[in-house]
């Protein structure tokens, strides 16, 4: 008996039959070239997901107009006829695996800045500032709206000619032209395209009708919309139900339901800490209001979550996004061996990389964005006896890929457990899913035949006596204990605090407001701001004026909210001058201040890499491949994977 029978039942959407209910959500990959053409990397990326058994793939953010470049994003386009042949390569490739594919049509609106579009001012429903975009848009005129309706329809016609099985209209998140018109937070118009639900939905309704006329009666039109804006004064769930009905009446074949808007990104691209399947109740209510299929997105990263949503009749299909980036074989493994699925940890590295104009990537899956490299044929390599020193994410990843290529691999870890910084990263609140990824790596290493040695201190002598042909050093890093903190009555590291190696007192000061410092403070604080006499007080001191500046994901916003709700005393733009016993003197805005009765000082003021063994082995002439400068889990796994690709 199949464990997930609902997930693997076929679904009819318009004239399209999808082989299962697992739909790949639209996620920008940043892999097209600067002219909106496919690249080999992008073709191989989508091929891997089709081969992995997904029923339907949504190609994200396909542009309908040339002068609507989505900032630094490299998006595919359907705004000129030459795109038809270009994208036919993709549809034909995906169809080989019995997978359906659709193009998500988008005009970025305020996200199409003038600097990337020949000086043309962004357009929108109203001249309203829309965070996080700095440029003020101008309001479209009614004739311009009619023009854009035509551009959407023309792009849909090209999509059909290119072999796409469906199109999706992006109409959610108070983003893009259609999404901005739908939201009362942005749409302040008083003409026929503003006001109540009917006016705000009119642009999208006219677009659906025009697309339907262009593509014919049976070609599927999927509309992506938000259940509500999740902001005061925004689109409500009640309005969302009515909007879905209007879309159905206009000719939509299916609703793809998301939630929230860009002012609450933890709803649109949910990080770790958000519940799995958190849109289930919204989906159930909107599904009852319509007669066409409804798919829902939102942290559906394990097969049982999708099966549960279908069983509860909250939806007809589940949109899986980042879990398919993390493991393109998610559907096949769900059917054959669910425990072998590589777990998505919700870190949002995939999104952050694109937002930062960096190559697309995944923390847990170093092959993501490198599918062309992974698929390239490799000549048979001489089998080597490999020692990997360090059982963190870098060491485990190197050991796994080396062993799976047939090398004899020993992994030595001096601690009594594996995981390294990945093990510790699961301790702060909302990050426990990282433990699933650590367990996955351990199980995969064991299955590959890696010999694991715990409590094993590696020296130059043990290496030279072991007869290893190659040593991979993945010895990681350690917290710094700066000299200016050493006068504290009790000085400990953030790592020892998280791992429970030290007992932290009732008046603690965390020095360093990067991700480690903020998460350590979150870990120490009472979850409900207990103000009793015996409650722990935590002060967080950071020299920068912004906490955790490097985190570009919505996880940061939730972390900041937790720190404030729990009553953390946050001192930014503050420099520690001296520490003596239970007293800390710091300087802020040129003025000295004192913190008294401090019983524990926790250093989160940076780290240093462990390089001693590497240097000793190099001096002894031992072939060494270091995994160095791996400041986070993603960098460690990426370096390890590329090292094995190049050296083994």
C-alpha positions in Angstrom: 0.0 0.0 0.0 1.4 3.4 -1.0 2.1 5.6 2.0 1.2 8.9 0.3 -1.6 7.8 -2.0 -3.2 11.3 -2.2 0.1 13.0 -3.2 0.5 10.6 -6.1 -3.0 10.8 -7.4 -3.4 12.6 -10.8 -5.0 16.0 -11.0 -6.9 17.6 -13.9 -6.4 21.4 -14.4 -8.2 22.7 -17.4 -7.2 20.5 -20.2 -4.0 19.4 -18.5 -3.6 16.1 -16.5 -0.7 16.2 -14.0 0.6 12.8 -12.8 0.7 13.8 -9.1 -0.2 16.5 -6.7 3.4 17.8 -6.1 3.8 21.1 -8.0 7.1 22.9 -8.0 6.7 26.4 -6.7 8.1 29.4 -8.6 11.6 30.3 -7.3 13.9 32.7 -9.1 17.1 31.0 -9.9 19.2 33.9 -11.3 20.5 31.5 -14.0 19.3 33.1 -17.2 21.7 35.2 -19.2 21.5 39.0 -19.3 19.3 38.9 -22.4 16.7 36.5 -20.8 17.9 33.4 -22.5 18.3 29.9 -21.1 21.7 28.7 -19.9 23.0 25.2 -19.6 22.9 25.5 -15.8 19.2 26.4 -15.9 18.3 23.6 -18.2 20.1 21.0 -16.1 18.5 22.5 -12.9 14.9 22.0 -14.2 15.8 18.7 -15.7 17.0 17.4 -12.3 13.6 18.3 -10.8 11.6 16.7 -13.6 13.7 13.6 -13.4 13.1 13.6 -9.7 9.4 12.9 -10.3 7.6 16.3 -9.7 4.3 16.5 -11.4 4.4 20.2 -12.5 7.1 22.8 -12.6 6.5 26.5 -12.4 9.2 28.6 -14.1 9.4 31.8 -12.0 9.1 35.4 -13.0 9.1 35.2 -16.8 9.0 38.8 -17.9 6.3 40.2 -20.3 8.1 43.4 -21.3 11.6 44.1 -22.3 12.0 47.3 -20.2 10.9 45.7 -17.0 14.2 44.2 -15.9 13.9 42.9 -12.4 16.9 44.7 -10.9 20.0 42.5 -10.9 17.9 39.4 -11.3 18.5 37.4 -14.5 15.1 36.3 -15.6 13.7 34.5 -18.6 11.4 36.4 -20.9 8.4 36.0 -23.2 8.2 39.5 -24.5 9.5 38.8 -28.0 8.9 36.0 -30.5 12.5 34.8 -30.4 11.9 33.6 -26.8 9.6 30.9 -28.2 12.3 28.7 -29.7 14.6 29.5 -26.8 12.1 28.2 -24.2 11.0 25.3 -26.3 14.3 23.6 -25.3 13.2 23.7 -21.7 9.6 22.4 -22.3 10.8 19.5 -24.5 13.4 18.5 -22.0 11.0 18.5 -19.1 8.3 16.6 -21.0 10.7 13.7 -21.5 10.1 12.8 -17.8 6.3 13.0 -18.0 6.3 16.3 -16.1 4.1 19.3 -17.0 5.6 22.8 -17.0 4.1 26.3 -16.8 5.5 29.8 -17.2 4.8 32.3 -14.4 4.2 35.7 -16.1 5.2 38.8 -14.2 5.7 42.5 -14.6 7.9 43.5 -11.6 6.4 47.0 -11.4 8.3 48.8 -8.5 10.9 46.1 -8.6 12.0 47.3 -12.1 14.2 50.2 -11.2 15.0 53.0 -13.7 18.7 52.3 -13.4 18.3 48.9 -15.1 15.6 49.9 -17.6 17.1 52.8 -19.6 16.0 55.4 -17.1 12.3 54.5 -17.2 10.5 55.2 -14.0 8.9 52.2 -12.3 5.1 51.9 -12.8 2.4 50.7 -10.4 -1.2 51.3 -9.3 -0.4 54.4 -7.3 2.6 56.6 -6.5 3.1 54.8 -3.2 6.4 53.9 -1.7 6.8 50.1 -1.6 9.4 48.6 0.6 12.1 47.5 0.2 12.4 49.4 -3.1 13.7 53.0 -2.9 12.3 54.4 -6.1 8.9 56.0 -6.1 6.7 54.6 -9.0 4.3 56.5 -11.1 0.6 55.5 -11.5 -0.4 53.8 -14.7 -3.0 55.5 -16.9 -6.1 53.6 -18.0 -4.8 53.3 -21.6 -1.5 52.0 -20.3 -3.4 49.4 -18.2 -5.1 48.2 -21.4 -1.7 47.9 -23.0 -0.3 45.8 -20.2 -3.3 43.5 -20.4 -2.3 42.9 -24.0 1.3 42.3 -23.1 0.3 39.6 -20.6 -1.9 38.0 -23.3 0.8 38.1 -25.9 3.3 36.5 -23.5 0.8 33.8 -22.7 0.3 33.1 -26.4 4.1 32.7 -26.8 4.2 30.4 -23.8 1.7 28.1 -25.5 3.7 28.1 -28.7 6.9 27.3 -26.8 5.3 24.1 -25.5 4.3 25.2 -22.0 1.4 23.2 -20.6 0.0 26.2 -18.6 0.7 29.8 -17.6 0.6 31.3 -14.2 -0.3 35.0 -13.5 1.7 36.5 -10.6 -1.0 38.4 -8.6 0.2 38.2 -5.0 2.4 39.5 -2.2 1.6 43.1 -3.0 4.2 42.7 -5.7 4.3 43.0 -9.4 1.7 45.0 -11.3 -1.3 42.7 -10.7 -0.4 42.2 -7.0 0.0 45.9 -6.4 -3.4 46.7 -7.9 -5.1 44.0 -5.7 -3.9 45.5 -2.4 -5.6 48.5 -0.7 -2.2 49.2 0.9 -0.9 50.3 -2.4 -3.9 50.9 -4.7 -5.3 54.3 -3.9 -7.0 54.9 -7.2 -10.5 56.4 -7.5 -11.1 55.3 -11.1 -12.6 52.0 -12.2 -9.3 50.2 -11.3 -9.4 51.2 -7.6 -11.7 51.4 -4.6 -13.3 48.1 -3.5 -12.6 44.6 -4.4 -14.2 44.8 -7.8 -12.1 47.8 -8.8 -8.8 46.5 -7.4 -9.3 43.1 -9.0 -10.3 44.5 -12.4 -6.8 44.6 -13.9 -6.2 41.0 -13.1 -9.7 40.0 -14.2 -9.3 41.7 -17.6 -5.9 40.0 -17.9 -7.3 36.6 -17.2 -10.1 37.2 -19.8 -7.6 38.4 -22.4 -5.3 35.4 -21.8 -8.2 33.1 -22.1 -9.2 34.5 -25.4 -5.6 34.2 -26.7 -4.9 30.6 -25.5 -8.3 29.0 -26.0 -10.9 27.4 -23.7 -8.9 24.4 -22.3 -5.4 25.8 -21.8 -4.8 26.1 -18.1 -4.5 29.5 -16.5 -3.3 29.4 -12.9 -3.5 32.6 -10.8 -1.2 33.0 -7.9 -2.7 35.2 -5.1 -2.3 36.0 -1.4 -5.0 34.8 1.0 -4.5 38.2 2.7 -1.9 40.9 3.1 -1.3 40.1 6.8 -1.0 43.9 7.5 -3.5 46.4 9.0 -5.6 47.9 6.2 -4.5 45.3 3.7 -6.4 42.8 1.7 -8.4 40.6 4.1 -9.2 36.9 3.9 -12.8 37.7 3.2 -11.7 39.8 0.3 -9.4 37.0 -0.8 -12.3 34.6 -1.0 -14.2 37.1 -3.3 -11.1 37.7 -5.4 -10.7 34.0 -6.0 -14.3 33.8 -7.1 -13.8 36.6 -9.6 -10.7 35.0 -11.0 -12.7 31.7 -11.5 -15.5 33.6 -13.2 -13.0 35.3 -15.5 -11.6 32.0 -16.7 -8.9 30.9 -14.3 -8.4 27.1 -14.2 -6.7 27.0 -10.8 -5.7 29.2 -7.8 -2.2 29.0 -6.4 -2.5 30.3 -2.9 0.2 32.1 -1.0 0.0 34.7 1.8 1.3 38.0 3.0 3.2 40.8 1.4 6.7 42.1 1.3 6.3 44.0 4.6 5.9 40.5 6.3 8.3 38.4 4.2 8.2 35.6 6.8 4.7 34.9 5.2 5.8 35.0 1.6 9.2 33.2 2.0 8.9 31.5 5.4 12.1 30.8 7.2 12.9 28.2 9.9 10.7 28.7 12.9 7.5 29.0 10.8 5.1 26.0 11.1 5.0 23.5 8.3 2.0 23.9 6.1 1.1 27.2 7.9 -1.3 28.3 5.1 -3.6 25.2 5.6 -6.5 27.0 7.2 -6.5 29.9 4.7 -6.4 27.4 1.9 -9.3 25.4 3.3 -11.5 28.5 3.5 -10.7 29.8 0.0 -11.1 26.3 -1.5 -14.7 26.2 -0.2 -15.4 29.4 -2.0 -14.5 28.2 -5.5 -15.1 25.3 -7.8 -11.7 25.0 -9.5 -8.7 23.3 -8.1 -6.6 25.1 -5.5 -2.9 24.6 -4.7 -1.2 26.0 -1.7 2.4 26.8 -0.8 4.1 27.4 2.5 6.8 25.2 4.1 5.5 22.0 2.7 9.0 20.4 3.1 8.1 16.8 4.0 5.8 14.4 2.2 3.6 13.8 5.3 2.8 17.6 5.3 1.5 17.5 1.8 -0.4 14.3 2.3 -2.0 15.8 5.5 -3.1 19.0 3.6 -4.7 16.9 0.9 -6.3 14.5 3.4 -7.9 17.5 5.3 -9.2 18.8 2.0 -7.5 22.1 2.4 -6.2 21.9 -1.2 -6.0 19.9 -4.4 -2.3 20.3 -4.9 0.8 21.2 -2.8 3.4 23.6 -4.1 6.8 22.6 -2.9 9.7 25.0 -3.4 12.8 25.0 -1.4 12.5 21.3 -0.5 12.8 20.5 -4.2 15.9 22.8 -4.4 17.3 20.8 -1.5 16.4 17.5 -3.0 15.3 17.3 -6.6 14.4 13.6 -5.9 11.9 14.6 -3.3 8.9 13.0 -5.1 10.7 9.8 -6.1 12.0 9.4 -2.6 8.6 10.1 -1.0 7.4 7.1 -3.0 10.3 4.8 -2.3 12.2 5.8 0.8 11.0 9.1 2.6 13.7 8.9 5.2 16.3 9.4 2.5 15.0 12.9 1.5 17.7 15.5 2.0 15.9 17.9 4.5 15.4 21.6 3.8 16.2 23.6 6.9 14.4 26.8 5.9 17.6 28.9 6.0 16.6 30.8 2.8 20.2 30.8 1.5 18.7 30.1 -1.9 16.7 33.4 -1.8 19.5 35.4 -0.2 22.0 34.4 -2.8 19.7 35.7 -5.6 18.9 38.9 -3.7 22.6 39.5 -3.3 23.3 39.0 -7.0 25.3 35.9 -6.2 25.1 32.4 -7.8 22.1 30.4 -6.9 22.8 27.8 -4.1 21.6 25.7 -1.3 23.1 25.2 2.2 22.4 21.5 2.4 22.6 20.6 -1.3 25.9 21.8 -2.8 24.8 20.5 -6.2 21.9 23.1 -6.4 22.8 25.7 -9.1 25.7 23.4 -10.2 23.6 20.7 -11.9 25.6 21.1 -15.1 28.8 20.4 -13.2 27.2 17.4 -11.4 25.9 15.9 -14.6 29.2 16.3 -16.5 30.9 13.0 -17.3 34.0 12.3 -15.2 36.9 10.1 -16.1 37.6 7.2 -13.8 40.0 8.4 -11.0 42.6 6.4 -9.2 41.1 5.1 -5.9 42.7 6.8 -2.9 43.0 6.3 0.8 41.5 9.5 2.2 41.5 10.9 5.7 39.0 13.6 6.5 39.8 15.5 9.7 36.7 17.1 11.2 33.1 15.9 11.3 31.3 19.2 10.8 29.3 20.0 7.6 32.4 20.4 5.5 34.0 17.2 6.7 30.9 15.2 6.4 30.2 16.5 2.9 33.7 15.8 1.7 33.7 12.3 3.1 30.3 11.5 1.6 31.1 12.6 -2.0 34.6 11.0 -1.8 33.2 7.7 -0.6 30.4 7.7 -3.1 33.0 8.0 -5.8 34.7 4.8 -4.6 37.5 6.1 -2.5 38.4 4.6 0.9 37.5 7.3 3.4 38.1 7.6 7.1 36.6 10.5 9.0 38.2 11.5 12.3 36.4 13.8 14.8 37.9 14.8 18.1 34.5 15.4 19.8 32.2 12.6 20.9 29.6 13.6 18.2 29.5 14.7 14.6 28.1 17.9 13.2 30.5 20.6 14.3 28.9 24.1 13.8 25.9 22.4 12.4 25.3 20.5 15.6 25.5 23.8 17.6 23.4 25.7 15.1 20.3 23.6 16.0 20.4 24.8 19.7 18.9 28.3 19.4 15.1 28.6 19.2 13.4 27.9 15.9 16.5 26.2 14.4 16.0 22.7 15.5 15.4 21.5 11.9 19.1 21.8 11.3 19.4 18.7 13.4 17.5 16.8 10.7 20.1 17.8 8.2 22.9 16.8 10.4 21.3 13.4 10.9 20.9 13.1 7.1 24.6 13.7 6.5 25.6 11.2 9.2 23.3 8.5 7.7 24.5 9.2 4.2 28.1 9.0 5.3 27.4 5.6 7.0 25.6 4.3 3.9 28.5 5.3 1.7 30.9 3.3 3.8 32.8 6.1 5.6 34.7 4.8 8.6 33.8 7.2 11.4 36.2 7.7 14.3 34.8 9.8 17.2 37.0 11.1 20.1 40.0 10.9 17.7 42.7 13.6 18.0 44.6 13.6 14.7 48.3 14.6 14.8 51.1 14.7 12.2 52.4 11.4 13.5 49.0 9.5 13.2 48.7 10.8 9.6 52.1 9.8 8.5 51.7 6.4 10.0 48.3 5.8 8.5 49.4 5.6 4.9 46.9 8.1 3.6 47.3 9.4 0.0 45.3 12.5 0.7 44.2 14.4 3.9 41.2 16.8 3.9 41.4 19.2 6.8 37.9 20.5 7.9 38.9 21.5 11.4 36.6 24.4 11.5 36.9 27.4 13.8 36.7 28.4 17.4 35.2 31.5 19.2 37.6 34.2 20.1 38.1 35.4 23.7 39.4 38.9 23.1 41.9 40.3 25.7 39.7 43.2 26.6 37.1 40.8 28.0 39.4 38.7 30.1 38.9 40.8 33.2 35.3 39.4 33.6 34.4 37.4 36.7 33.1 34.7 34.4 34.0 34.8 30.7 32.6 32.1 28.4 32.2 31.6 24.6 28.9 31.5 22.8 29.6 28.0 21.6 30.1 26.7 25.2 26.9 28.5 26.2 24.8 26.9 23.5 26.3 23.4 24.0 25.5 23.5 27.8 29.2 23.3 28.8 28.8 26.3 31.2 26.2 27.7 33.6 25.2 31.2 32.7 24.2 33.5 35.5 21.1 35.7 36.0 22.7 38.9 34.6 24.5 38.0 31.3 26.0 40.3 28.7 26.6 39.0 25.2 29.4 40.9 23.4 28.9 40.7 19.6 25.6 41.3 17.8 26.1 39.2 14.7 24.0 36.1 14.1 25.8 34.1 16.7 25.4 36.7 19.4 21.7 37.4 18.6 20.9 33.7 18.6 22.7 33.1 21.8 20.7 36.0 23.5 17.5 34.5 22.1 18.6 31.1 23.5 19.2 32.5 27.0 16.1 34.7 27.3 12.9 33.5 28.9 10.3 32.8 26.1 7.6 34.9 27.7 9.6 37.8 29.2 9.5 36.6 32.8 9.9 39.7 35.0 10.2 37.8 38.3 13.0 38.6 40.7 14.9 35.4 39.6 14.5 35.9 35.9 17.6 36.1 33.8 18.5 39.5 32.3 20.4 39.6 29.0 22.2 42.6 27.4 23.4 42.4 23.9 26.3 44.8 22.9 27.2 45.4 19.3 29.6 48.0 17.8 27.6 48.3 14.6 24.4 50.3 14.5 22.6 47.3 13.1 22.3 43.9 14.6 23.0 40.8 12.4 23.6 43.0 9.4 24.7 40.3 7.1 21.5 38.3 7.3 19.4 39.2 4.2 16.5 36.8 5.0 13.2 37.1 6.8 14.6 34.9 9.6 16.4 38.0 10.8 13.1 40.0 11.2 11.6 37.2 13.3 14.8 37.0 15.4 14.7 40.7 16.1 11.1 40.5 17.1 11.8 37.7 19.5 14.6 39.6 21.1 12.4 42.7 21.7 9.4 40.7 22.8 11.6 38.8 25.3 13.0 42.0 26.8 16.6 41.8 25.6 18.5 45.0 26.5 20.0 45.9 23.1 22.9 48.3 22.8 24.0 49.1 19.3 26.7 51.5 18.2 28.3 50.5 21.5 32.0 49.7 22.1 33.2 47.9 25.2 36.0 49.9 26.8 36.9 47.8 29.8 35.7 44.8 31.8 36.6 44.3 35.4 35.0 41.7 37.7 31.3 42.3 37.5 31.5 45.7 35.8 31.5 46.6 32.1 32.3 50.1 30.8 31.2 50.8 27.3 31.0 53.9 25.1 28.0 54.9 23.1 27.7 58.1 21.1 30.9 59.3 22.7 29.7 58.9 26.2 30.8 56.3 28.8 28.2 54.0 30.4 28.4 51.3 33.0 26.8 47.9 33.4 27.0 46.6 36.9 26.5 43.3 38.7 27.3 41.3 35.5 27.9 37.7 36.5 28.6 36.2 33.0 30.2 37.7 29.9 29.6 35.7 26.7 31.9 36.3 23.8 30.4 36.2 20.4 33.0 38.7 19.0 34.2 36.6 16.1 36.1 33.4 15.5 39.4 32.1 14.3 40.1 29.2 12.0 41.9 26.1 13.3 44.9 25.8 10.9 47.6 24.2 13.1 47.2 20.7 11.8 47.1 21.8 8.2 50.3 23.8 8.6 52.1 20.9 10.3 51.0 18.4 7.6 52.1 20.8 4.8 55.5 21.2 6.5 55.8 17.4 6.6 55.1 17.1 2.9 51.7 15.4 3.3 49.2 16.1 0.5 46.6 18.3 2.2 43.3 19.8 0.9 42.0 22.3 3.4 38.4 23.4 3.7 39.2 26.9 4.8 37.4 30.2 5.3 34.2 28.3 5.8 32.5 31.0 7.9 29.0 29.3 7.7 27.5 25.9 6.9 26.8 26.8 3.3 30.4 27.8 2.6 31.6 24.6 4.3 29.4 22.3 2.2 30.1 24.2 -1.0 33.9 24.1 -0.5 33.8 20.4 0.4 31.8 19.5 -2.7 33.9 21.5 -5.1 37.1 20.1 -3.5 36.0 16.6 -4.2 35.0 17.5 -7.7 38.4 19.0 -8.4 40.7 16.7 -6.4 39.0 13.3 -6.4 
